Amino acid sequence: MKNFTRRQFLGVSAGLAAAATVAMPGRISAQNVNDRVNMAVIGCGVRGGQDMNGFERTCQNIDFIGFADPDLGRAKNTGRKHPNAAFVTDFRKLLEDDNLNAVVVTTPDHWHCLAAILAMQAGKDVYVEKPLAHTPWEGRQVVNAARKYDKICQMGAQQFSDAIQPQIKDFVHKDKALGEMKSVAVNHYSIRQPIGKRETPLPIPAGIDYDMWLGPAQDLPLYRNNFHYDWHWMWNTGTGEMGNWGVHVLGDAVNNTLNTMVYPKSIMGGGARLFYNDAGETPNLHFVYFETANVPIVLGLSTVPSAPGAKNAGKYVGASSGYVIYCEGGQLRGQRGSAVAVDNDGKVIRSFKGTSGDGTHQKNFMDAVRAHDRSILNLEIEKAYYFATWCNLANIAFLAGKPNMKEIVGAYNVTLGETMLSPQMVIDPETGRFVGDGMDFANSLLKREYRKGFEVPDLS
Ligand SMILES: NC(=O)c1ccc[n+]([C@@H]2O[C@H](COP(=O)([O-])OP(=O)(O)OC[C@H]3O[C@@H](n4cnc5c(N)ncnc54)[C@H](O)[C@@H]3O)[C@@H](O)[C@H]2O)c1
C-alpha cells in the first residue's frame, strides 16, 4: 500500500481554470403548510433517485422541478417522470429560480458542503447526503450557513428517523435495563472488489462537464476503471468506507451511547489497503479507538474477504454492519432497522424492530421545511456535523499514521501490507483540533485545499 502523503490527500496539483462566480443572493423561503414545495436533485446517481423516491412516497404537495448532474444523461434519467423539469449540468442555474424551495444534495462527497452552502445562500433549504463533509472544517461551514441564512438543513443518515432509536436510548440509559455501559464495538464487514489499476489515465467519458464534476477537488489523473461511484475510494473526492458505511454505523453507536454533540476526547487509528493492487487509496481495513467521556468505542471496518479467495467477510460479534454496546448485564446489538438485547447468558431479553428510516427521514425534513422549524429535525445539521466529524477524524488518524511493526513482521517473512497506526491523538473539546506536540500534520488535514473558483467560504 502506498504511504499517503498530505499532498496526495489534498491533491494540490494545479486546478482547472476558475469557474464562474459562485456567490448567490440570500433569499428566504419560509413555507406555508399548504404551499407546494418545489425541489431539485443535485447529483443524479444512485442515491439521488432513491432520495427523490423517499420524498415522493411520503410527502404531499411537493414537486421536483430541477435535476442537475454534470452527466446530463443521468439528470434526465433520474427526472424522467418529470419531463417539464429543468435539466442542467450546472446546479447553480437551478438555484437562480425563486420558485425552487429546497434541494437534495446527492453528489460525491467532495461537493456536499459547497453545494449545500451555495443552495442556502440562494435561500433554499437543504437535505444533504452523508457524510456531511470531506473535512471537519467545511462541515462546520455548513452549520454556520444554516444559522446565518436561517435555513433548514438535515443530513441524510436515514436511520436517525427510525422509531427504534429513542427506544434503544431509553432502554440503555433511562431504564438501564442492562446495567452500566462498559464499552462499545462498531462493525462494518463486507466485501468490495478492487477498482482496477490502469496504466494510462482514465479518459473522462464524453459529454460530462468535468469542471463541474471536479468542483472543489483537484484535477488529478484517474487510474481506476470506472468513472462513477468509485470516486469513493480516492482521497481527492471520497472519504472511503469510513465516510460511506462508517458514518451510518458509528453515528448510530455514538448516538445511542453518548446522546450529545461532542468530539471524541482522543482517537487512535490505523489500517491498510490490503491485498488489492488497485488504484484505490482509502483503507479497506480500518480500525479506530475513540476515547469518550464515558465508554471506549472501538470500530472495525473491513471490505476484504476474510482470507484470499474467501466468500465471507470475517467474524464479528453482532451484526456485520452494526454495533454492540457491552454492559454489565449483557449486550445491546444494533443494526439498521433492528436491535436485540441479550443477557450475559445470551438469552434475548428484548427485541427492537424498526425500518431503514428511508422515507421517514425525508418526510421529517419536509415537515421541518413547512414549519420552518429546525427543532423538528431528527438529524439537524449541527448534530450531523459532530457524527460525521468522528468519521473524518478516523480518516485523519489513518492518514496521520505511520507504518507499524513492519520490520518485525518482515523478519518473520510474512507480508502484512503496510499497516498504518496513529499515536493516540488528543482532541480539544471546543475546537475539534488535535492538541499536543507533533500534531501539525493531523491538524493540516482538518481542512483541504480547494480548486480555484470552488472554495468553500469561511462563514465563521
Ligand atoms: N444515505 C444513504 O443510505 C446513502 C446511500 C447511497 C449513497 N449515499 C450518498 O449519496 C452520495 C451519492 O452517492 P451515489 O451512490 O449516488 O454516487 P454516484 O456516483 O452514483 O452519483 C453521484 C452523482 O453526482 C454527480 N455529480 C458530480 N458532481 C456534481 C455536481 N457538481 N452537481 C451535480 N451532480 C454532480 C455525478 O455525476 C453522479 O451522477 C454520496 O455522498 C453517498 O455517500 C447515501
The ligand as a Tripos MOL2 file, in Angstrom:
@<TRIPOS>MOLECULE
LIG
   44    48     1     0     0
SMALL
NO_CHARGES

@<TRIPOS>ATOM
      1 N1        -27.9570    7.6170    2.9470 N.am      1 LIG1
      2 C1        -27.6650    6.5410    2.2510 C.2       1 LIG1
      3 O1        -28.0690    5.4240    2.5730 O.2       1 LIG1
      4 C2        -26.8260    6.6670    1.0140 C.ar      1 LIG1
      5 C3        -26.7960    5.6090    0.0810 C.ar      1 LIG1
      6 C4        -26.0100    5.7790   -1.0540 C.ar      1 LIG1
      7 C5        -25.2730    6.9340   -1.2360 C.ar      1 LIG1
      8 N2        -25.3080    7.9230   -0.3200 N.ar      1 LIG1
      9 C6        -24.5110    9.1570   -0.5070 C.3       1 LIG1
     10 O2        -25.0250    9.8350   -1.6440 O.3       1 LIG1
     11 C7        -23.9640   10.4330   -2.3810 C.3       1 LIG1
     12 C8        -24.0490    9.9730   -3.8370 C.3       1 LIG1
     13 O3        -23.8240    8.5910   -3.8860 O.3       1 LIG1
     14 P1        -24.1900    7.7300   -5.1780 P.3       1 LIG1
     15 O4        -24.0720    6.3170   -4.7870 O.co2     1 LIG1
     16 O5        -25.4710    8.2190   -5.7410 O.co2     1 LIG1
     17 O6        -22.9690    8.1100   -6.1400 O.3       1 LIG1
     18 P2        -22.9490    8.1540   -7.7280 P.3       1 LIG1
     19 O7        -21.5440    8.2410   -8.1360 O.co2     1 LIG1
     20 O8        -23.8110    7.0620   -8.2600 O.co2     1 LIG1
     21 O9        -23.7190    9.5210   -8.0760 O.3       1 LIG1
     22 C9        -23.1910   10.7890   -7.8210 C.3       1 LIG1
     23 C10       -23.6790   11.6950   -8.9400 C.3       1 LIG1
     24 O10       -23.3080   13.0360   -8.6330 O.3       1 LIG1
     25 C11       -22.9470   13.6510   -9.8500 C.3       1 LIG1
     26 N3        -22.2070   14.8850   -9.6320 N.ar      1 LIG1
     27 C12       -20.8760   15.0980   -9.5410 C.ar      1 LIG1
     28 N4        -20.6280   16.4140   -9.4000 N.ar      1 LIG1
     29 C13       -21.8310   17.0420   -9.4160 C.ar      1 LIG1
     30 C14       -22.2360   18.4040   -9.3610 C.ar      1 LIG1
     31 N5        -21.3600   19.4040   -9.2600 N.pl3     1 LIG1
     32 N6        -23.5440   18.7000   -9.4390 N.ar      1 LIG1
     33 C15       -24.4780   17.7110   -9.5680 C.ar      1 LIG1
     34 N7        -24.1490   16.4050   -9.6390 N.ar      1 LIG1
     35 C16       -22.8370   16.0740   -9.5530 C.ar      1 LIG1
     36 C17       -22.1800   12.5670  -10.5910 C.3       1 LIG1
     37 O11       -22.0330   12.8310  -11.9690 O.3       1 LIG1
     38 C18       -23.0460   11.3520  -10.2940 C.3       1 LIG1
     39 O12       -24.0590   11.1690  -11.2510 O.3       1 LIG1
     40 C19       -22.6640   10.0090   -1.6980 C.3       1 LIG1
     41 O13       -22.1570   11.0640   -0.9400 O.3       1 LIG1
     42 C20       -23.0560    8.8570   -0.8220 C.3       1 LIG1
     43 O14       -22.2880    8.7670    0.3520 O.3       1 LIG1
     44 C21       -26.0940    7.8210    0.7920 C.ar      1 LIG1
@<TRIPOS>BOND
     1     1     2 1
     2     2     3 2
     3     2     4 1
     4     4     5 ar
     5     4    44 ar
     6     5     6 ar
     7     6     7 ar
     8     7     8 ar
     9     8     9 1
    10     8    44 ar
    11     9    10 1
    12     9    42 1
    13    10    11 1
    14    11    12 1
    15    11    40 1
    16    12    13 1
    17    13    14 1
    18    14    15 2
    19    14    16 1
    20    14    17 1
    21    17    18 1
    22    18    19 2
    23    18    20 1
    24    18    21 1
    25    21    22 1
    26    22    23 1
    27    23    24 1
    28    23    38 1
    29    24    25 1
    30    25    26 1
    31    25    36 1
    32    26    27 ar
    33    26    35 ar
    34    27    28 ar
    35    28    29 ar
    36    29    30 ar
    37    29    35 ar
    38    30    31 1
    39    30    32 ar
    40    32    33 ar
    41    33    34 ar
    42    34    35 ar
    43    36    37 1
    44    36    38 1
    45    38    39 1
    46    40    41 1
    47    40    42 1
    48    42    43 1
@<TRIPOS>SUBSTRUCTURE
     1 LIG1         1 GROUP 0 **** ****
